[in-house]
Amino acid sequence: MSDILNHIEENRKETKRLIGMKYEQLQQLIQNAEQLHHEKQALLESKKVRIITGGGGRKPKLSIKEQIILTLVYLRHMTSFQLLGIQFGVSESTANDTFNYWLPLLR
């Protein structure tokens, strides 16, 4: 779990300062975004023609919750993706890809 997510979980009143919304709003947003994410993944999976069964491959470094927090931190602070990558323990390109995946789902 990232330091920012740990801090939010331990200090719920500071959520608004960090990402611009109350903790309860964040939890609701995460629930809705996870549902949209699973629907999108199911749609993409149904369109694939597979030779090898699914389930293999590398697991993501960030949980869905951490990916959403990364996106919200970027929107709130407009920091560089390099700095976001350092904060969340991923590469700059992974931070960029994560942001660009979640932004349309959160709109």
Buried (B, 14 or more C-beta within 10 A) or exposed (E): EBEBBEEBEEEBEEBBEBBBBEBEEBBEBBEEBBEBBEEEEEEEEEEEEEEEEEEEEEEEBBEBBBBBBBBBBBBBEEEEBEBBBBBBEBBBEBBBBBBEEBEEBEE
